[in-house]
Amino acid sequence: MNNSSFDINYLSPTGLIGFWVLLIGISFTGIMFYFVFFNLNEDDDSYKDRKRKNLEKETQKQKIARLYPKG
């Protein structure tokens, strides 16, 4: 059962297939690192969430204004 068309050395890091597998693996790892640590840490709020936060700020300003009236 010796198949001479496929050599196991092709899968080593110095072989042709091994080199491409290693290169694709490093690229995939880099892309996942970017998405996990950089892209997902950005604070992207939805329209409703921004509207809710602005409403809470306005309500807080009104409550503070009632506690400390001017005049």
C-alpha positions, 0 to 999 in steps of 0.5 A: 500500500505504498502510494508514491504520489503522496509524500508526508513531507508535503505536510511539514512546515517546509513543504508546499501544503504545510506552508500554505496551511501555516500561512492560512492559520496565522492569517485566521488567527490575526483576523480573529485577534482583531475582531475580538480585541479591537473591533468588539471593544468599540462602543457602537450604540443603536439609535434607540439606545442613544435616544434612551441615554439622552432622555436619561441625561435630560431627566437627570438635568431636570431633577438637578434643576429642581433640587437647586432652583435659580432664584 
